[in-house]
Amino acid sequence: MDDFFAAHLGEVWDFWRRRESACRIPSRYQAFGFPVEFSTNHPRLLEGAAISAGRFSQCLPMDEAGTIQLSVVLDERLPPAELPPDWPERLRYYGVGPWLTINAEPWVNAFANLDERRGLALVSPSLLEHPYLYSRFIMDGLLLNLVMRNGLGQLHASCVQRDGTALLLSATHNSGKSTTAFRLALAGYDFLSDGMTYVRAGQGGLELLGYPVGEVKLRLDMIDKFPILQGHGMDVMVREDKKVVFNLRRLLPGRVLEGPLRPKRIILCLVERTGNPHTRLERIEPQAALPELWPEMTHLDAPEVMQANLRSVNALLEQAQAYRMYLGHDENHILETLSGI
């Protein structure tokens, strides 16, 4: 009977297209110390896994870190429609219980079961030419939701460090935090993250993790201010705004923090853009920052997940000095003000 099965298996009707979608091409990497077992049915999709691997801080796994299984399948029956410039804005996100979906027809259908730590994405041939996009908006979108279920705190903040002091710049979109962080990196600070910083509180102390490591996104009107950026970058849409992503590993070698930051001192600045030339700092109680941090501190999920996220961020606030930063447009004064803290 076993011989018959082996000899005739190929004759069975592949109604569910299991042969076509079989993910026999593997890759392994880590996202914030969580082991990721990646698999695909097409070798060119491995490029997205390599990009994703470099976007997360490399660190030791948490004690309870379980393996994440992530598969990306090329569906050659999907129409090879050209990606529009606003493709990221066409993605639709849904969550039902432990299930997440990311959909943008006819280019992608992605699913994840958060309880089982598994994710699957079906992508069209059009995305083969855009590994950054499916890596950033599909693979990482699923991964970030999966790792946040293990107690990581999330801050919508850029982070740089110098001499053991972590400087976190938190603000709404287009408030100047990315540009300020990039200016600080040019002035000698080490760059951890642009936009999102994650907090891991454990027995070994507090760790800050960066995402996306080695990248900075700037508005088009900011690029002319930095000659070093000319001729570099890739256009991307972020919340209906066109921005340019730059590779800091290439532009500022040696200044990108690849691993976790274990700061001796933490300074948190809530950034507000002003029309004044000078930058001003106003000291506030760290807990007073919590209501402003909270809306983007966690995704709506099970209460126990959100409370664990909150506890990690609260551990950071207990150690931080906090300021309200009224950001001026005089670059030298920004640097002088921050160096005086």
Backbone torsions as a table, in degrees:
resi	resn	phi	psi	omega
1	MET	NA	-40.0	178.8
2	ASP	-63.9	-38.5	178.9
3	ASP	-64.8	-41.3	178.7
4	PHE	-62.4	-44.2	180.0
5	PHE	-58.2	-48.7	-177.9
6	ALA	-64.9	-37.2	-176.4
7	ALA	-74.4	-28.4	-172.4
8	HIS	-114.5	4.2	-178.4
9	LEU	-57.7	-37.5	-178.5
10	GLY	-65.7	-12.5	180.0
11	GLU	-86.3	-13.0	-177.3
12	VAL	-70.2	135.8	-179.2
13	TRP	-64.6	123.1	-178.4
14	ASP	-89.3	64.7	-175.2
15	PHE	-58.0	-39.3	-176.9
16	TRP	-92.2	7.8	174.4
17	ARG	60.7	37.5	-180.0
18	ARG	-68.2	-35.9	178.9
19	ARG	-64.8	-45.6	-177.6
20	GLU	-63.0	-35.4	-174.1
21	SER	-99.9	5.1	-178.1
22	ALA	-60.1	123.2	-175.4
23	CYS	-93.1	88.7	-176.4
24	ARG	-103.9	4.7	-179.4
25	ILE	-109.2	107.5	-172.5
26	PRO	-100.0	162.0	170.0
27	SER	-154.5	150.6	179.0
28	ARG	-128.5	137.4	173.2
29	TYR	-154.5	-176.5	-179.2
30	GLN	-125.3	145.3	173.9
31	ALA	-123.6	106.8	-175.4
32	PHE	55.9	36.2	179.0
33	GLY	86.8	-9.2	178.0
34	PHE	-83.0	124.9	178.1
35	PRO	-67.7	131.6	178.9
36	VAL	-114.9	121.0	172.7
37	GLU	-98.6	104.8	-177.9
38	PHE	-98.4	142.3	175.7
39	SER	-146.5	154.7	-177.9
40	THR	-153.8	166.4	176.9
41	ASN	-102.8	3.5	-178.1
42	HIS	-140.4	127.4	-174.1
43	PRO	-62.4	-28.3	-178.6
44	ARG	-69.5	-20.2	178.7
45	LEU	-74.7	-11.3	174.3
46	LEU	-63.7	-24.4	-180.0
47	GLU	-61.5	-37.5	177.9
48	GLY	-64.4	-37.5	177.8
49	ALA	-64.9	-39.7	179.1
50	ALA	-65.0	-39.0	178.2
51	ILE	-66.7	-44.1	180.0
52	SER	-61.7	-41.1	-177.9
53	ALA	-59.7	-35.8	-179.2
54	GLY	-81.7	-3.5	-175.2
55	ARG	-95.1	-9.2	-179.6
56	PHE	-109.0	141.1	173.4
57	SER	-55.7	135.7	178.6
58	GLN	-88.9	122.2	-175.8
59	CYS	-153.0	168.4	177.9
60	LEU	-67.6	145.7	-178.8
61	PRO	-69.0	151.7	171.3
62	MET	-69.4	154.1	-177.2
63	ASP	-56.5	-37.4	-175.1
64	GLU	-96.9	12.5	-175.9
65	ALA	-67.5	119.5	174.9
66	GLY	-99.2	160.4	-178.4
67	THR	-70.5	136.9	174.1
68	ILE	-100.1	130.3	177.5
69	GLN	-106.5	122.0	-175.5
70	LEU	-131.6	124.3	180.0
71	SER	-123.2	138.0	174.8
72	VAL	-124.0	121.8	-173.8
73	VAL	-113.1	128.9	172.1
74	LEU	-79.6	120.7	178.3
75	ASP	-104.9	97.4	-174.0
76	GLU	-73.0	-6.0	176.5
77	ARG	-85.7	-13.8	175.5
78	LEU	-71.2	143.9	-177.9
79	PRO	-65.7	139.0	-179.7
80	PRO	-79.4	57.4	-177.3
81	ALA	-71.3	139.0	178.7
82	GLU	-63.8	140.0	178.4
83	LEU	-76.1	128.3	176.5
84	PRO	-75.9	159.6	-179.4
85	PRO	-58.2	-29.1	-178.2
86	ASP	-97.4	27.3	-176.2
87	TRP	-52.6	-45.6	179.4
88	PRO	-58.1	-30.2	-180.0
89	GLU	-75.1	-13.2	179.5
90	ARG	-89.1	-7.1	178.2
91	LEU	-69.3	136.2	178.0
92	ARG	-115.9	135.2	-174.2
93	TYR	-117.0	134.7	177.5
94	TYR	-138.9	146.0	175.0
95	GLY	-133.9	129.3	177.1
96	VAL	-134.1	109.1	-176.6
97	GLY	57.9	-129.6	-179.9
98	PRO	-81.6	-0.6	-175.3
99	TRP	-95.5	137.1	171.6
100	LEU	-122.3	147.1	172.0
101	THR	-133.7	146.3	171.5
102	ILE	-128.2	124.4	-172.5
103	ASN	-137.7	137.3	169.9
104	ALA	-152.4	92.2	-178.1
105	GLU	-73.2	142.2	4.0
106	PRO	-98.8	27.3	-170.5
107	TRP	-97.0	-33.5	-173.0
108	VAL	-156.8	143.1	165.8
109	ASN	-133.7	121.2	-177.1
110	ALA	-130.0	148.0	-177.1
111	PHE	-141.3	152.3	173.2
112	ALA	-146.6	142.6	169.9
113	ASN	-108.2	108.1	-173.9
114	LEU	-66.5	-34.7	179.7
115	ASP	-67.2	-37.2	-177.9
116	GLU	-91.5	-4.8	178.1
117	ARG	58.5	45.6	-178.7
118	ARG	-130.2	141.9	176.3
119	GLY	-137.5	147.7	-179.8
120	LEU	-140.9	134.1	176.5
121	ALA	-129.8	132.8	173.5
122	LEU	-106.7	121.5	-173.9
123	VAL	-123.8	153.1	-179.6
124	SER	-85.5	162.2	177.2
125	PRO	-56.8	-24.8	179.7
126	SER	-58.8	-33.5	-175.3
127	LEU	-77.4	-11.2	174.9
128	LEU	-59.5	-30.3	-179.2
129	GLU	-86.1	-0.3	-176.2
130	HIS	-133.9	62.6	-177.3
131	PRO	-62.0	-33.4	178.3
132	TYR	-60.3	-41.9	-173.9
133	LEU	-69.6	-48.1	-178.4
134	TYR	-71.8	-28.0	176.2
135	SER	-67.8	-49.7	-174.6
136	ARG	-70.0	-46.8	-169.5
137	PHE	-96.5	-17.4	179.1
138	ILE	-107.6	-64.4	-176.5
139	MET	-60.6	-50.3	-177.7
140	ASP	-69.8	-30.9	176.5
141	GLY	-60.4	-42.0	177.2
142	LEU	-70.3	-44.2	-176.8
143	LEU	-61.8	-43.6	-177.7
144	LEU	-62.9	-37.0	176.0
145	ASN	-66.9	-37.1	-179.2
146	LEU	-69.1	-43.8	-176.7
147	VAL	-73.7	-27.1	179.7
148	MET	-69.0	-12.5	177.3
149	ARG	-78.7	2.9	178.6
150	ASN	-114.6	30.6	170.6
151	GLY	89.3	7.1	175.9
152	LEU	-70.9	139.3	172.2
153	GLY	-93.3	147.0	-177.8
154	GLN	-119.1	131.5	175.3
155	LEU	-123.3	131.4	173.1
156	HIS	-81.1	80.8	-171.4
157	ALA	-153.2	142.5	168.7
158	SER	-86.5	151.3	-175.4
159	CYS	-138.4	130.4	172.2
160	VAL	-130.2	166.4	179.4
161	GLN	-147.1	152.2	172.6
162	ARG	-151.3	132.4	177.0
163	ASP	54.2	38.4	176.4
164	GLY	83.8	-0.9	178.1
165	THR	-101.0	120.7	175.9
166	ALA	-88.4	129.3	177.4
167	LEU	-112.6	115.5	179.5
168	LEU	-105.1	126.5	179.7
169	LEU	-112.5	107.1	-176.8
170	SER	-109.5	135.4	-178.4
171	ALA	-167.7	167.0	170.6
172	THR	-71.0	171.5	-179.5
173	HIS	-62.8	145.8	176.6
174	ASN	62.5	33.9	176.6
175	SER	-104.1	-2.5	175.0
176	GLY	103.9	4.3	-175.8
177	LYS	-68.7	-39.9	-179.2
178	SER	-67.8	-44.1	179.5
179	THR	-62.9	-41.4	179.5
180	THR	-65.3	-42.5	178.3
181	ALA	-61.9	-39.7	178.9
182	PHE	-66.7	-40.0	176.4
183	ARG	-60.2	-41.1	179.8
184	LEU	-65.9	-37.5	177.3
185	ALA	-64.0	-40.3	177.0
186	LEU	-64.3	-26.9	-178.9
187	ALA	-89.2	3.9	174.8
188	GLY	116.1	-3.3	176.1
189	TYR	-76.5	153.6	172.0
190	ASP	-87.4	142.4	-172.2
191	PHE	-104.0	119.7	177.4
192	LEU	-96.1	-49.7	-173.6
193	SER	-158.4	153.8	173.7
194	ASP	-119.0	113.8	173.3
195	GLY	99.4	-48.0	-177.4
196	MET	-132.1	130.4	174.3
197	THR	-127.6	135.3	-178.0
198	TYR	-111.3	145.3	-174.7
199	VAL	-114.4	128.4	177.0
200	ARG	-122.6	116.0	-178.8
201	ALA	-108.8	118.7	-179.4
202	GLY	-142.2	-170.9	-178.0
203	GLN	-65.8	-26.5	179.2
204	GLY	-81.7	2.5	-179.0
205	GLY	107.8	-169.7	-174.9
206	LEU	-91.9	133.8	176.0
207	GLU	-122.7	138.8	172.7
208	LEU	-107.0	129.6	-177.9
209	LEU	-116.1	141.6	-175.5
210	GLY	-102.1	145.1	169.7
211	TYR	-153.3	127.5	-4.7
212	PRO	-88.0	126.5	-179.8
213	VAL	-64.7	133.8	174.0
214	GLY	81.3	8.5	-179.9
215	GLU	-127.3	147.9	170.6
216	VAL	-138.2	138.9	178.3
217	LYS	-110.4	126.6	-179.3
218	LEU	-126.3	149.8	175.1
219	ARG	-69.1	154.4	-178.0
220	LEU	-59.3	-35.5	-176.8
221	ASP	-74.7	-7.6	179.2
222	MET	-93.7	-19.4	-169.6
223	ILE	-66.0	-39.4	-178.8
224	ASP	-63.3	-16.9	-179.9
225	LYS	-76.6	-12.1	-175.3
226	PHE	-126.6	97.7	-179.9
227	PRO	-56.6	-29.3	-178.5
228	ILE	-62.3	-20.0	-176.2
229	LEU	-87.9	-13.1	-174.6
230	GLN	-61.9	130.3	179.3
231	GLY	85.3	3.7	-179.7
232	HIS	-120.0	172.7	170.8
233	GLY	100.4	162.1	179.5
234	MET	-135.9	130.4	-179.3
235	ASP	-70.3	141.6	176.6
236	VAL	-153.5	146.9	177.1
237	MET	-90.4	131.7	178.0
238	VAL	-130.9	108.3	179.5
239	ARG	50.2	52.1	175.6
240	GLU	71.5	5.1	176.3
241	ASP	-109.3	136.5	176.4
242	LYS	-84.6	123.8	178.0
243	LYS	-128.0	173.2	179.4
244	VAL	-124.1	129.0	179.3
245	VAL	-95.2	131.7	-179.3
246	PHE	-118.7	143.7	178.8
247	ASN	-89.8	104.9	-177.6
248	LEU	-75.5	-21.9	175.8
249	ARG	-61.8	-33.1	178.9
250	ARG	-85.2	-39.6	-175.5
251	LEU	-79.3	-35.7	-177.3
252	LEU	-130.6	66.3	-177.9
253	PRO	-59.8	136.6	-179.7
254	GLY	89.1	-10.6	-178.5
255	ARG	-100.0	-6.5	-178.4
256	VAL	-91.8	126.4	177.2
257	LEU	-83.5	111.3	-177.8
258	GLU	-82.9	-30.2	-177.6
259	GLY	-103.0	-174.4	-179.3
260	PRO	-71.3	153.8	176.1
261	LEU	-103.2	123.5	176.3
262	ARG	-110.7	87.2	-169.8
263	PRO	-75.0	147.5	170.8
264	LYS	-82.6	-25.5	-177.1
265	ARG	-147.2	144.2	-177.4
266	ILE	-127.3	128.5	174.9
267	ILE	-119.5	122.7	179.3
268	LEU	-110.3	124.6	178.4
269	CYS	-118.1	125.2	170.9
270	LEU	-89.1	110.8	-168.3
271	VAL	-91.3	133.0	172.3
272	GLU	-130.3	127.9	179.2
273	ARG	-77.4	138.6	176.1
274	THR	-126.5	170.8	176.3
275	GLY	-93.0	7.1	-177.2
276	ASN	-86.7	154.7	176.5
277	PRO	-71.8	-35.2	-173.8
278	HIS	-93.2	149.3	176.8
279	THR	-97.4	139.5	-178.3
280	ARG	-129.9	140.5	177.4
281	LEU	-112.1	139.1	176.9
282	GLU	-126.6	118.0	-177.2
283	ARG	-68.8	135.3	177.1
284	ILE	-133.3	162.9	174.0
285	GLU	-71.4	134.7	-177.8
286	PRO	-53.4	-40.7	-178.4
287	GLN	-66.7	-21.1	177.0
288	ALA	-68.1	-18.6	178.8
289	ALA	-80.5	-17.0	-172.5
290	LEU	-57.8	-45.5	-180.0
291	PRO	-60.4	-29.8	179.5
292	GLU	-81.9	-29.4	177.6
293	LEU	-77.6	-31.5	-169.9
294	TRP	-56.6	-44.6	-174.2
295	PRO	-57.4	-28.7	180.0
296	GLU	-116.8	20.5	-179.9
297	MET	-81.0	-27.1	-175.7
298	THR	-155.0	159.7	171.1
299	HIS	-90.5	148.9	176.6
300	LEU	-60.8	121.4	-174.2
301	ASP	-151.1	-163.0	175.4
302	ALA	-61.9	141.9	-177.2
303	PRO	-53.9	-38.9	-177.9
304	GLU	-66.9	-30.3	176.9
305	VAL	-69.5	-46.8	-178.3
306	MET	-65.5	-37.6	179.1
307	GLN	-66.4	-36.1	176.9
308	ALA	-66.6	-40.0	175.0
309	ASN	-59.0	-44.8	-178.8
310	LEU	-63.5	-40.0	-180.0
311	ARG	-62.4	-38.8	179.2
312	SER	-65.1	-44.4	178.7
313	VAL	-66.6	-37.6	179.2
314	ASN	-64.1	-33.9	176.0
315	ALA	-62.4	-35.1	175.7
316	LEU	-67.9	-44.9	-178.0
317	LEU	-62.6	-31.9	179.6
318	GLU	-66.4	-20.4	-179.7
319	GLN	-105.6	-7.3	-168.5
320	ALA	-93.6	153.9	160.0
321	GLN	-96.1	134.8	-175.2
322	ALA	-120.8	143.7	-179.3
323	TYR	-140.2	151.2	163.9
324	ARG	-95.4	123.9	-173.7
325	MET	-109.5	112.5	177.5
326	TYR	-92.6	103.3	-166.7
327	LEU	-83.2	120.5	175.2
328	GLY	-94.2	179.7	-176.1
329	HIS	-103.7	0.5	175.4
330	ASP	-81.8	110.1	-174.3
331	GLU	-61.1	-43.9	-178.3
332	ASN	-63.2	-37.2	-178.7
333	HIS	-71.6	-31.6	174.3
334	ILE	-58.8	-48.7	-178.2
335	LEU	-65.1	-41.7	179.4
336	GLU	-63.2	-42.3	-178.1
337	THR	-64.2	-44.9	-178.0
338	LEU	-71.6	-35.0	179.0
339	SER	-68.7	-17.6	-179.1
340	GLY	-88.9	-2.3	-179.3
341	ILE	-70.9	NA	NA
